[in-house]
Each structure stands twice: as C-alpha cells, then as structure tokens.
Amino acid sequence: MKFRVTGGPEGDRGISAAGRRYEPGDVIELTQPKAQWLVDKGLLEPAGKNVGKSDPDPEPEPDPAPEPSPEPWEFDDDSGDDL
C-alpha cells in the first residue's frame, strides 16, 4: 500500500524505512501491518483513492447554543426614571 508522510503534528517530521529517509510529502510503499503504528501516530496517511483509513474521522462537535437575547426590561432606557 502507498502512504504519504504527513510530518506528524508539527508537520516537520520525516521517517526512516528500508534504509531510506522520507520527508513530509514523500510517498512510501509499506504493508498495512508495518505502517499501522505510523498511521496511528499521525506520521503517515493513506495515499491514493483506493486506500481506506485506519480510523474513521471523529464526528464534529456541535455548535454551541446561541446566547439568549436579553428581555426588553433588561435594557437601560435612559428615561431618567430611577427605580
């Protein structure tokens, strides 16, 4: 299977495999079992259309609920009425 070197979380980490050095953006061919731990660490990602992901993307978090608008009596009306 073909994998692309991602560079890890920092984006600047390469890997060494089969006596060669691979930098972010390089494509390497490894078997799934040998590459799985590098995929799990975020250093490799599947390259190509027919390669499945090892883990599905997490569900996006829902947007927070909007703040309730203040009630009309909470506004300062500047009428000079001090209650």
PyMOL Python script that loads the backbone (N, CA, C, O; Angstrom):
from pymol import cmd

cmd.read_pdbstr("""\
ATOM      1  N   MET A   1       0.844  -1.171   0.000  1.00  0.00           N
ATOM      2  CA  MET A   1       0.000   0.000   0.000  1.00  0.00           C
ATOM      3  C   MET A   1       0.889   1.234   0.000  1.00  0.00           C
ATOM      4  O   MET A   1       2.013   1.213   0.502  1.00  0.00           O
ATOM      5  N   LYS A   2       0.365   2.298  -0.568  1.00  0.00           N
ATOM      6  CA  LYS A   2       1.114   3.546  -0.602  1.00  0.00           C
ATOM      7  C   LYS A   2       0.605   4.478   0.485  1.00  0.00           C
ATOM      8  O   LYS A   2      -0.597   4.591   0.728  1.00  0.00           O
ATOM      9  N   PHE A   3       1.560   5.145   1.136  1.00  0.00           N
ATOM     10  CA  PHE A   3       1.269   6.091   2.194  1.00  0.00           C
ATOM     11  C   PHE A   3       2.036   7.376   1.941  1.00  0.00           C
ATOM     12  O   PHE A   3       3.117   7.365   1.352  1.00  0.00           O
ATOM     13  N   ARG A   4       1.465   8.481   2.393  1.00  0.00           N
ATOM     14  CA  ARG A   4       2.134   9.781   2.293  1.00  0.00           C
ATOM     15  C   ARG A   4       2.626  10.163   3.687  1.00  0.00           C
ATOM     16  O   ARG A   4       1.905  10.011   4.673  1.00  0.00           O
ATOM     17  N   VAL A   5       3.867  10.662   3.758  1.00  0.00           N
ATOM     18  CA  VAL A   5       4.431  11.131   5.017  1.00  0.00           C
ATOM     19  C   VAL A   5       3.800  12.487   5.333  1.00  0.00           C
ATOM     20  O   VAL A   5       3.878  13.419   4.531  1.00  0.00           O
ATOM     21  N   THR A   6       3.180  12.588   6.497  1.00  0.00           N
ATOM     22  CA  THR A   6       2.466  13.818   6.855  1.00  0.00           C
ATOM     23  C   THR A   6       3.326  14.817   7.614  1.00  0.00           C
ATOM     24  O   THR A   6       3.033  16.013   7.611  1.00  0.00           O
ATOM     25  N   GLY A   7       4.371  14.346   8.256  1.00  0.00           N
ATOM     26  CA  GLY A   7       5.183  15.229   9.070  1.00  0.00           C
ATOM     27  C   GLY A   7       4.764  15.260  10.520  1.00  0.00           C
ATOM     28  O   GLY A   7       5.370  15.967  11.325  1.00  0.00           O
ATOM     29  N   GLY A   8       3.730  14.501  10.871  1.00  0.00           N
ATOM     30  CA  GLY A   8       3.267  14.459  12.252  1.00  0.00           C
ATOM     31  C   GLY A   8       2.551  15.732  12.656  1.00  0.00           C
ATOM     32  O   GLY A   8       2.261  16.573  11.805  1.00  0.00           O
ATOM     33  N   PRO A   9       2.259  15.890  13.946  1.00  0.00           N
ATOM     34  CA  PRO A   9       1.522  17.055  14.426  1.00  0.00           C
ATOM     35  C   PRO A   9       2.227  18.382  14.120  1.00  0.00           C
ATOM     36  O   PRO A   9       1.574  19.390  13.853  1.00  0.00           O
ATOM     37  N   GLU A  10       3.557  18.372  14.160  1.00  0.00           N
ATOM     38  CA  GLU A  10       4.308  19.598  13.887  1.00  0.00           C
ATOM     39  C   GLU A  10       4.463  19.854  12.390  1.00  0.00           C
ATOM     40  O   GLU A  10       4.727  20.983  11.976  1.00  0.00           O
ATOM     41  N   GLY A  11       4.299  18.802  11.574  1.00  0.00           N
ATOM     42  CA  GLY A  11       4.413  18.937  10.126  1.00  0.00           C
ATOM     43  C   GLY A  11       5.831  18.921   9.601  1.00  0.00           C
ATOM     44  O   GLY A  11       6.052  19.177   8.417  1.00  0.00           O
ATOM     45  N   ASP A  12       6.810  18.623  10.464  1.00  0.00           N
ATOM     46  CA  ASP A  12       8.198  18.663  10.009  1.00  0.00           C
ATOM     47  C   ASP A  12       8.980  17.367  10.280  1.00  0.00           C
ATOM     48  O   ASP A  12      10.202  17.335  10.138  1.00  0.00           O
ATOM     49  N   ARG A  13       8.274  16.310  10.667  1.00  0.00           N
ATOM     50  CA  ARG A  13       8.950  15.055  10.998  1.00  0.00           C
ATOM     51  C   ARG A  13       8.920  14.100   9.817  1.00  0.00           C
ATOM     52  O   ARG A  13       7.876  13.886   9.199  1.00  0.00           O
ATOM     53  N   GLY A  14      10.061  13.536   9.515  1.00  0.00           N
ATOM     54  CA  GLY A  14      10.155  12.518   8.492  1.00  0.00           C
ATOM     55  C   GLY A  14      10.268  11.155   9.147  1.00  0.00           C
ATOM     56  O   GLY A  14      10.243  11.041  10.372  1.00  0.00           O
ATOM     57  N   ILE A  15      10.394  10.115   8.320  1.00  0.00           N
ATOM     58  CA  ILE A  15      10.561   8.760   8.841  1.00  0.00           C
ATOM     59  C   ILE A  15      11.691   8.081   8.081  1.00  0.00           C
ATOM     60  O   ILE A  15      12.024   8.474   6.963  1.00  0.00           O
ATOM     61  N   SER A  16      12.268   7.074   8.687  1.00  0.00           N
ATOM     62  CA  SER A  16      13.264   6.236   8.025  1.00  0.00           C
ATOM     63  C   SER A  16      12.676   4.845   7.887  1.00  0.00           C
ATOM     64  O   SER A  16      12.150   4.289   8.851  1.00  0.00           O
ATOM     65  N   ALA A  17      12.765   4.286   6.694  1.00  0.00           N
ATOM     66  CA  ALA A  17      12.255   2.942   6.434  1.00  0.00           C
ATOM     67  C   ALA A  17      13.055   2.324   5.300  1.00  0.00           C
ATOM     68  O   ALA A  17      13.383   2.992   4.319  1.00  0.00           O
ATOM     69  N   ALA A  18      13.361   1.055   5.441  1.00  0.00           N
ATOM     70  CA  ALA A  18      14.068   0.291   4.411  1.00  0.00           C
ATOM     71  C   ALA A  18      15.358   0.992   3.989  1.00  0.00           C
ATOM     72  O   ALA A  18      15.716   0.989   2.811  1.00  0.00           O
ATOM     73  N   GLY A  19      16.059   1.598   4.966  1.00  0.00           N
ATOM     74  CA  GLY A  19      17.339   2.220   4.674  1.00  0.00           C
ATOM     75  C   GLY A  19      17.254   3.570   3.979  1.00  0.00           C
ATOM     76  O   GLY A  19      18.276   4.090   3.529  1.00  0.00           O
ATOM     77  N   ARG A  20      16.083   4.140   3.880  1.00  0.00           N
ATOM     78  CA  ARG A  20      15.914   5.444   3.227  1.00  0.00           C
ATOM     79  C   ARG A  20      15.229   6.412   4.171  1.00  0.00           C
ATOM     80  O   ARG A  20      14.554   6.001   5.114  1.00  0.00           O
ATOM     81  N   ARG A  21      15.402   7.683   3.918  1.00  0.00           N
ATOM     82  CA  ARG A  21      14.753   8.738   4.694  1.00  0.00           C
ATOM     83  C   ARG A  21      13.634   9.329   3.846  1.00  0.00           C
ATOM     84  O   ARG A  21      13.834   9.637   2.671  1.00  0.00           O
ATOM     85  N   TYR A  22      12.457   9.486   4.445  1.00  0.00           N
ATOM     86  CA  TYR A  22      11.297  10.056   3.772  1.00  0.00           C
ATOM     87  C   TYR A  22      10.849  11.296   4.534  1.00  0.00           C
ATOM     88  O   TYR A  22      10.649  11.239   5.748  1.00  0.00           O
ATOM     89  N   GLU A  23      10.693  12.398   3.844  1.00  0.00           N
ATOM     90  CA  GLU A  23      10.305  13.675   4.436  1.00  0.00           C
ATOM     91  C   GLU A  23       8.824  13.947   4.167  1.00  0.00           C
ATOM     92  O   GLU A  23       8.226  13.285   3.319  1.00  0.00           O
ATOM     93  N   PRO A  24       8.215  14.917   4.880  1.00  0.00           N
ATOM     94  CA  PRO A  24       6.795  15.229   4.661  1.00  0.00           C
ATOM     95  C   PRO A  24       6.484  15.465   3.177  1.00  0.00           C
ATOM     96  O   PRO A  24       7.184  16.203   2.483  1.00  0.00           O
ATOM     97  N   GLY A  25       5.417  14.818   2.722  1.00  0.00           N
ATOM     98  CA  GLY A  25       5.004  14.912   1.321  1.00  0.00           C
ATOM     99  C   GLY A  25       5.476  13.752   0.475  1.00  0.00           C
ATOM    100  O   GLY A  25       4.908  13.498  -0.587  1.00  0.00           O
ATOM    101  N   ASP A  26       6.516  13.029   0.922  1.00  0.00           N
ATOM    102  CA  ASP A  26       7.007  11.868   0.175  1.00  0.00           C
ATOM    103  C   ASP A  26       6.001  10.734   0.267  1.00  0.00           C
ATOM    104  O   ASP A  26       5.245  10.633   1.233  1.00  0.00           O
ATOM    105  N   VAL A  27       6.000   9.881  -0.752  1.00  0.00           N
ATOM    106  CA  VAL A  27       5.131   8.706  -0.772  1.00  0.00           C
ATOM    107  C   VAL A  27       6.005   7.476  -0.582  1.00  0.00           C
ATOM    108  O   VAL A  27       7.051   7.343  -1.219  1.00  0.00           O
ATOM    109  N   ILE A  28       5.576   6.584   0.290  1.00  0.00           N
ATOM    110  CA  ILE A  28       6.303   5.361   0.600  1.00  0.00           C
ATOM    111  C   ILE A  28       5.351   4.182   0.448  1.00  0.00           C
ATOM    112  O   ILE A  28       4.153   4.301   0.707  1.00  0.00           O
ATOM    113  N   GLU A  29       5.893   3.047   0.026  1.00  0.00           N
ATOM    114  CA  GLU A  29       5.065   1.854  -0.090  1.00  0.00           C
ATOM    115  C   GLU A  29       5.455   0.893   1.029  1.00  0.00           C
ATOM    116  O   GLU A  29       6.596   0.439   1.111  1.00  0.00           O
ATOM    117  N   LEU A  30       4.480   0.594   1.891  1.00  0.00           N
ATOM    118  CA  LEU A  30       4.661  -0.330   3.013  1.00  0.00           C
ATOM    119  C   LEU A  30       3.433  -1.219   3.109  1.00  0.00           C
ATOM    120  O   LEU A  30       2.373  -0.896   2.573  1.00  0.00           O
ATOM    121  N   THR A  31       3.588  -2.340   3.797  1.00  0.00           N
ATOM    122  CA  THR A  31       2.413  -3.162   4.065  1.00  0.00           C
ATOM    123  C   THR A  31       1.606  -2.499   5.181  1.00  0.00           C
ATOM    124  O   THR A  31       2.159  -1.778   6.011  1.00  0.00           O
ATOM    125  N   GLN A  32       0.323  -2.745   5.194  1.00  0.00           N
ATOM    126  CA  GLN A  32      -0.556  -2.151   6.205  1.00  0.00           C
ATOM    127  C   GLN A  32      -0.091  -2.472   7.626  1.00  0.00           C
ATOM    128  O   GLN A  32      -0.051  -1.567   8.459  1.00  0.00           O
ATOM    129  N   PRO A  33       0.266  -3.737   7.940  1.00  0.00           N
ATOM    130  CA  PRO A  33       0.698  -4.014   9.317  1.00  0.00           C
ATOM    131  C   PRO A  33       1.952  -3.239   9.728  1.00  0.00           C
ATOM    132  O   PRO A  33       2.048  -2.789  10.869  1.00  0.00           O
ATOM    133  N   LYS A  34       2.915  -3.079   8.814  1.00  0.00           N
ATOM    134  CA  LYS A  34       4.139  -2.347   9.141  1.00  0.00           C
ATOM    135  C   LYS A  34       3.885  -0.846   9.265  1.00  0.00           C
ATOM    136  O   LYS A  34       4.574  -0.169  10.028  1.00  0.00           O
ATOM    137  N   ALA A  35       2.925  -0.324   8.542  1.00  0.00           N
ATOM    138  CA  ALA A  35       2.668   1.112   8.538  1.00  0.00           C
ATOM    139  C   ALA A  35       1.658   1.540   9.587  1.00  0.00           C
ATOM    140  O   ALA A  35       1.564   2.727   9.898  1.00  0.00           O
ATOM    141  N   GLN A  36       0.901   0.604  10.139  1.00  0.00           N
ATOM    142  CA  GLN A  36      -0.227   0.973  11.003  1.00  0.00           C
ATOM    143  C   GLN A  36       0.190   1.837  12.192  1.00  0.00           C
ATOM    144  O   GLN A  36      -0.495   2.812  12.500  1.00  0.00           O
ATOM    145  N   TRP A  37       1.285   1.511  12.863  1.00  0.00           N
ATOM    146  CA  TRP A  37       1.674   2.307  14.029  1.00  0.00           C
ATOM    147  C   TRP A  37       2.068   3.718  13.625  1.00  0.00           C
ATOM    148  O   TRP A  37       1.866   4.658  14.393  1.00  0.00           O
ATOM    149  N   LEU A  38       2.638   3.883  12.411  1.00  0.00           N
ATOM    150  CA  LEU A  38       2.981   5.226  11.928  1.00  0.00           C
ATOM    151  C   LEU A  38       1.723   6.008  11.560  1.00  0.00           C
ATOM    152  O   LEU A  38       1.671   7.226  11.735  1.00  0.00           O
ATOM    153  N   VAL A  39       0.715   5.312  11.053  1.00  0.00           N
ATOM    154  CA  VAL A  39      -0.576   5.944  10.770  1.00  0.00           C
ATOM    155  C   VAL A  39      -1.220   6.374  12.088  1.00  0.00           C
ATOM    156  O   VAL A  39      -1.736   7.486  12.205  1.00  0.00           O
ATOM    157  N   ASP A  40      -1.182   5.485  13.070  1.00  0.00           N
ATOM    158  CA  ASP A  40      -1.767   5.791  14.379  1.00  0.00           C
ATOM    159  C   ASP A  40      -1.081   6.985  15.049  1.00  0.00           C
ATOM    160  O   ASP A  40      -1.735   7.742  15.766  1.00  0.00           O
ATOM    161  N   LYS A  41       0.200   7.160  14.831  1.00  0.00           N
ATOM    162  CA  LYS A  41       0.952   8.284  15.407  1.00  0.00           C
ATOM    163  C   LYS A  41       0.799   9.561  14.585  1.00  0.00           C
ATOM    164  O   LYS A  41       1.274  10.622  14.992  1.00  0.00           O
ATOM    165  N   GLY A  42       0.134   9.463  13.425  1.00  0.00           N
ATOM    166  CA  GLY A  42      -0.080  10.653  12.604  1.00  0.00           C
ATOM    167  C   GLY A  42       1.078  11.000  11.692  1.00  0.00           C
ATOM    168  O   GLY A  42       1.132  12.106  11.155  1.00  0.00           O
ATOM    169  N   LEU A  43       2.016  10.064  11.505  1.00  0.00           N
ATOM    170  CA  LEU A  43       3.157  10.324  10.635  1.00  0.00           C
ATOM    171  C   LEU A  43       2.911   9.907   9.193  1.00  0.00           C
ATOM    172  O   LEU A  43       3.585  10.396   8.286  1.00  0.00           O
ATOM    173  N   LEU A  44       1.962   9.016   8.971  1.00  0.00           N
ATOM    174  CA  LEU A  44       1.606   8.561   7.630  1.00  0.00           C
ATOM    175  C   LEU A  44       0.106   8.669   7.448  1.00  0.00           C
ATOM    176  O   LEU A  44      -0.665   8.578   8.404  1.00  0.00           O
ATOM    177  N   GLU A  45      -0.297   8.867   6.184  1.00  0.00           N
ATOM    178  CA  GLU A  45      -1.703   8.791   5.825  1.00  0.00           C
ATOM    179  C   GLU A  45      -1.803   8.017   4.521  1.00  0.00           C
ATOM    180  O   GLU A  45      -0.870   8.057   3.718  1.00  0.00           O
ATOM    181  N   PRO A  46      -2.894   7.322   4.289  1.00  0.00           N
ATOM    182  CA  PRO A  46      -3.038   6.586   3.042  1.00  0.00           C
ATOM    183  C   PRO A  46      -2.942   7.530   1.846  1.00  0.00           C
ATOM    184  O   PRO A  46      -3.468   8.642   1.870  1.00  0.00           O
ATOM    185  N   ALA A  47      -2.264   7.067   0.811  1.00  0.00           N
ATOM    186  CA  ALA A  47      -2.141   7.838  -0.424  1.00  0.00           C
ATOM    187  C   ALA A  47      -2.888   7.101  -1.519  1.00  0.00           C
ATOM    188  O   ALA A  47      -2.764   5.883  -1.639  1.00  0.00           O
ATOM    189  N   GLY A  48      -3.636   7.796  -2.294  1.00  0.00           N
ATOM    190  CA  GLY A  48      -4.378   7.173  -3.379  1.00  0.00           C
ATOM    191  C   GLY A  48      -5.849   7.065  -3.062  1.00  0.00           C
ATOM    192  O   GLY A  48      -6.274   7.236  -1.920  1.00  0.00           O
ATOM    193  N   LYS A  49      -6.627   6.777  -4.102  1.00  0.00           N
ATOM    194  CA  LYS A  49      -8.082   6.742  -3.976  1.00  0.00           C
ATOM    195  C   LYS A  49      -8.593   5.456  -3.350  1.00  0.00           C
ATOM    196  O   LYS A  49      -9.605   5.480  -2.649  1.00  0.00           O
ATOM    197  N   ASN A  50      -7.926   4.341  -3.580  1.00  0.00           N
ATOM    198  CA  ASN A  50      -8.450   3.045  -3.164  1.00  0.00           C
ATOM    199  C   ASN A  50      -7.984   2.606  -1.783  1.00  0.00           C
ATOM    200  O   ASN A  50      -8.254   1.476  -1.375  1.00  0.00           O
ATOM    201  N   VAL A  51      -7.297   3.465  -1.065  1.00  0.00           N
ATOM    202  CA  VAL A  51      -6.777   3.090   0.239  1.00  0.00           C
ATOM    203  C   VAL A  51      -7.719   3.610   1.307  1.00  0.00           C
ATOM    204  O   VAL A  51      -8.017   4.804   1.351  1.00  0.00           O
ATOM    205  N   GLY A  52      -8.195   2.709   2.177  1.00  0.00           N
ATOM    206  CA  GLY A  52      -9.107   3.107   3.240  1.00  0.00           C
ATOM    207  C   GLY A  52      -8.355   3.665   4.439  1.00  0.00           C
ATOM    208  O   GLY A  52      -7.151   3.448   4.578  1.00  0.00           O
ATOM    209  N   LYS A  53      -9.050   4.371   5.288  1.00  0.00           N
ATOM    210  CA  LYS A  53      -8.456   4.919   6.501  1.00  0.00           C
ATOM    211  C   LYS A  53      -8.472   3.854   7.585  1.00  0.00           C
ATOM    212  O   LYS A  53      -9.315   2.958   7.588  1.00  0.00           O
ATOM    213  N   SER A  54      -7.513   3.973   8.513  1.00  0.00           N
ATOM    214  CA  SER A  54      -7.468   3.009   9.606  1.00  0.00           C
ATOM    215  C   SER A  54      -8.530   3.325  10.650  1.00  0.00           C
ATOM    216  O   SER A  54      -9.103   2.409  11.239  1.00  0.00           O
ATOM    217  N   ASP A  55      -8.799   4.590  10.887  1.00  0.00           N
ATOM    218  CA  ASP A  55      -9.810   5.009  11.841  1.00  0.00           C
ATOM    219  C   ASP A  55     -10.723   6.026  11.162  1.00  0.00           C
ATOM    220  O   ASP A  55     -10.237   6.880  10.421  1.00  0.00           O
ATOM    221  N   PRO A  56     -12.018   5.956  11.393  1.00  0.00           N
ATOM    222  CA  PRO A  56     -12.889   6.965  10.816  1.00  0.00           C
ATOM    223  C   PRO A  56     -12.658   8.320  11.478  1.00  0.00           C
ATOM    224  O   PRO A  56     -12.250   8.394  12.637  1.00  0.00           O
ATOM    225  N   ASP A  57     -12.923   9.393  10.728  1.00  0.00           N
ATOM    226  CA  ASP A  57     -12.803  10.731  11.296  1.00  0.00           C
ATOM    227  C   ASP A  57     -13.804  10.888  12.421  1.00  0.00           C
ATOM    228  O   ASP A  57     -14.926  10.390  12.328  1.00  0.00           O
ATOM    229  N   PRO A  58     -13.410  11.577  13.489  1.00  0.00           N
ATOM    230  CA  PRO A  58     -14.365  11.783  14.578  1.00  0.00           C
ATOM    231  C   PRO A  58     -15.492  12.706  14.138  1.00  0.00           C
ATOM    232  O   PRO A  58     -15.322  13.549  13.258  1.00  0.00           O
ATOM    233  N   GLU A  59     -16.652  12.525  14.774  1.00  0.00           N
ATOM    234  CA  GLU A  59     -17.788  13.385  14.473  1.00  0.00           C
ATOM    235  C   GLU A  59     -17.461  14.809  14.908  1.00  0.00           C
ATOM    236  O   GLU A  59     -16.891  15.010  15.980  1.00  0.00           O
ATOM    237  N   PRO A  60     -17.816  15.804  14.086  1.00  0.00           N
ATOM    238  CA  PRO A  60     -17.556  17.183  14.503  1.00  0.00           C
ATOM    239  C   PRO A  60     -18.428  17.545  15.706  1.00  0.00           C
ATOM    240  O   PRO A  60     -19.555  17.071  15.847  1.00  0.00           O
ATOM    241  N   GLU A  61     -17.871  18.397  16.566  1.00  0.00           N
ATOM    242  CA  GLU A  61     -18.634  18.823  17.729  1.00  0.00           C
ATOM    243  C   GLU A  61     -19.724  19.787  17.294  1.00  0.00           C
ATOM    244  O   GLU A  61     -19.504  20.615  16.410  1.00  0.00           O
ATOM    245  N   PRO A  62     -20.908  19.685  17.912  1.00  0.00           N
ATOM    246  CA  PRO A  62     -21.989  20.600  17.513  1.00  0.00           C
ATOM    247  C   PRO A  62     -21.663  22.025  17.939  1.00  0.00           C
ATOM    248  O   PRO A  62     -20.939  22.252  18.909  1.00  0.00           O
ATOM    249  N   ASP A  63     -22.211  22.975  17.196  1.00  0.00           N
ATOM    250  CA  ASP A  63     -22.031  24.379  17.543  1.00  0.00           C
ATOM    251  C   ASP A  63     -22.691  24.649  18.879  1.00  0.00           C
ATOM    252  O   ASP A  63     -23.737  24.076  19.184  1.00  0.00           O
ATOM    253  N   PRO A  64     -22.087  25.523  19.683  1.00  0.00           N
ATOM    254  CA  PRO A  64     -22.723  25.837  20.969  1.00  0.00           C
ATOM    255  C   PRO A  64     -24.040  26.570  20.747  1.00  0.00           C
ATOM    256  O   PRO A  64     -24.229  27.252  19.739  1.00  0.00           O
ATOM    257  N   ALA A  65     -24.940  26.416  21.705  1.00  0.00           N
ATOM    258  CA  ALA A  65     -26.241  27.078  21.602  1.00  0.00           C
ATOM    259  C   ALA A  65     -26.037  28.594  21.669  1.00  0.00           C
ATOM    260  O   ALA A  65     -25.191  29.072  22.425  1.00  0.00           O
ATOM    261  N   PRO A  66     -26.799  29.341  20.892  1.00  0.00           N
ATOM    262  CA  PRO A  66     -26.635  30.794  20.926  1.00  0.00           C
ATOM    263  C   PRO A  66     -27.066  31.354  22.284  1.00  0.00           C
ATOM    264  O   PRO A  66     -27.926  30.790  22.960  1.00  0.00           O
ATOM    265  N   GLU A  67     -26.457  32.461  22.660  1.00  0.00           N
ATOM    266  CA  GLU A  67     -26.817  33.122  23.907  1.00  0.00           C
ATOM    267  C   GLU A  67     -28.247  33.640  23.803  1.00  0.00           C
ATOM    268  O   GLU A  67     -28.621  34.184  22.764  1.00  0.00           O
ATOM    269  N   PRO A  68     -29.051  33.489  24.843  1.00  0.00           N
ATOM    270  CA  PRO A  68     -30.411  34.022  24.773  1.00  0.00           C
ATOM    271  C   PRO A  68     -30.367  35.552  24.736  1.00  0.00           C
ATOM    272  O   PRO A  68     -29.522  36.183  25.370  1.00  0.00           O
ATOM    273  N   SER A  69     -31.287  36.117  23.988  1.00  0.00           N
ATOM    274  CA  SER A  69     -31.317  37.581  23.922  1.00  0.00           C
ATOM    275  C   SER A  69     -31.917  38.120  25.216  1.00  0.00           C
ATOM    276  O   SER A  69     -32.783  37.474  25.805  1.00  0.00           O
ATOM    277  N   PRO A  70     -31.474  39.287  25.666  1.00  0.00           N
ATOM    278  CA  PRO A  70     -31.993  39.838  26.920  1.00  0.00           C
ATOM    279  C   PRO A  70     -33.469  40.208  26.795  1.00  0.00           C
ATOM    280  O   PRO A  70     -33.963  40.530  25.714  1.00  0.00           O
ATOM    281  N   GLU A  71     -34.138  40.153  27.905  1.00  0.00           N
ATOM    282  CA  GLU A  71     -35.544  40.553  27.925  1.00  0.00           C
ATOM    283  C   GLU A  71     -35.614  42.081  27.768  1.00  0.00           C
ATOM    284  O   GLU A  71     -34.672  42.788  28.127  1.00  0.00           O
ATOM    285  N   PRO A  72     -36.727  42.580  27.235  1.00  0.00           N
ATOM    286  CA  PRO A  72     -36.824  44.030  26.985  1.00  0.00           C
ATOM    287  C   PRO A  72     -36.608  44.865  28.252  1.00  0.00           C
ATOM    288  O   PRO A  72     -36.070  45.969  28.162  1.00  0.00           O
ATOM    289  N   TRP A  73     -37.002  44.381  29.405  1.00  0.00           N
ATOM    290  CA  TRP A  73     -36.867  45.187  30.620  1.00  0.00           C
ATOM    291  C   TRP A  73     -35.429  45.232  31.131  1.00  0.00           C
ATOM    292  O   TRP A  73     -35.133  45.954  32.083  1.00  0.00           O
ATOM    293  N   GLU A  74     -34.524  44.457  30.497  1.00  0.00           N
ATOM    294  CA  GLU A  74     -33.137  44.472  30.928  1.00  0.00           C
ATOM    295  C   GLU A  74     -32.337  45.582  30.265  1.00  0.00           C
ATOM    296  O   GLU A  74     -31.204  45.839  30.669  1.00  0.00           O
ATOM    297  N   PHE A  75     -32.888  46.239  29.268  1.00  0.00           N
ATOM    298  CA  PHE A  75     -32.184  47.314  28.591  1.00  0.00           C
ATOM    299  C   PHE A  75     -32.268  48.592  29.414  1.00  0.00           C
ATOM    300  O   PHE A  75     -33.270  48.841  30.083  1.00  0.00           O
ATOM    301  N   ASP A  76     -31.226  49.390  29.365  1.00  0.00           N
ATOM    302  CA  ASP A  76     -31.231  50.693  30.007  1.00  0.00           C
ATOM    303  C   ASP A  76     -31.911  51.659  29.051  1.00  0.00           C
ATOM    304  O   ASP A  76     -31.430  51.858  27.935  1.00  0.00           O
ATOM    305  N   ASP A  77     -33.017  52.263  29.462  1.00  0.00           N
ATOM    306  CA  ASP A  77     -33.783  53.100  28.545  1.00  0.00           C
ATOM    307  C   ASP A  77     -33.439  54.576  28.633  1.00  0.00           C
ATOM    308  O   ASP A  77     -33.992  55.371  27.873  1.00  0.00           O
ATOM    309  N   ASP A  78     -32.554  54.969  29.524  1.00  0.00           N
ATOM    310  CA  ASP A  78     -32.145  56.374  29.673  1.00  0.00           C
ATOM    311  C   ASP A  78     -33.314  57.322  29.858  1.00  0.00           C
ATOM    312  O   ASP A  78     -33.247  58.469  29.418  1.00  0.00           O
ATOM    313  N   SER A  79     -34.380  56.873  30.495  1.00  0.00           N
ATOM    314  CA  SER A  79     -35.547  57.754  30.682  1.00  0.00           C
ATOM    315  C   SER A  79     -35.407  58.657  31.884  1.00  0.00           C
ATOM    316  O   SER A  79     -36.241  59.535  32.105  1.00  0.00           O
ATOM    317  N   GLY A  80     -34.364  58.452  32.661  1.00  0.00           N
ATOM    318  CA  GLY A  80     -34.178  59.255  33.846  1.00  0.00           C
ATOM    319  C   GLY A  80     -34.977  58.711  35.019  1.00  0.00           C
ATOM    320  O   GLY A  80     -34.894  59.249  36.124  1.00  0.00           O
ATOM    321  N   ASP A  81     -35.733  57.675  34.803  1.00  0.00           N
ATOM    322  CA  ASP A  81     -36.506  57.044  35.854  1.00  0.00           C
ATOM    323  C   ASP A  81     -35.605  56.127  36.652  1.00  0.00           C
ATOM    324  O   ASP A  81     -35.150  55.113  36.123  1.00  0.00           O
ATOM    325  N   ASP A  82     -35.336  56.440  37.884  1.00  0.00           N
ATOM    326  CA  ASP A  82     -34.560  55.550  38.728  1.00  0.00           C
ATOM    327  C   ASP A  82     -35.485  54.798  39.646  1.00  0.00           C
ATOM    328  O   ASP A  82     -36.140  55.408  40.491  1.00  0.00           O
ATOM    329  N   LEU A  83     -35.556  53.537  39.515  1.00  0.00           N
ATOM    330  CA  LEU A  83     -36.428  52.721  40.356  1.00  0.00           C
ATOM    331  C   LEU A  83     -35.670  52.047  41.449  1.00  0.00           C
ATOM    332  O   LEU A  83     -36.256  51.320  42.251  1.00  0.00           O
TER     333      LEU A  83
END
""", "prot")
cmd.dss("prot")
cmd.show_as("cartoon", "prot")
cmd.util.cbc("prot")
cmd.orient("prot")
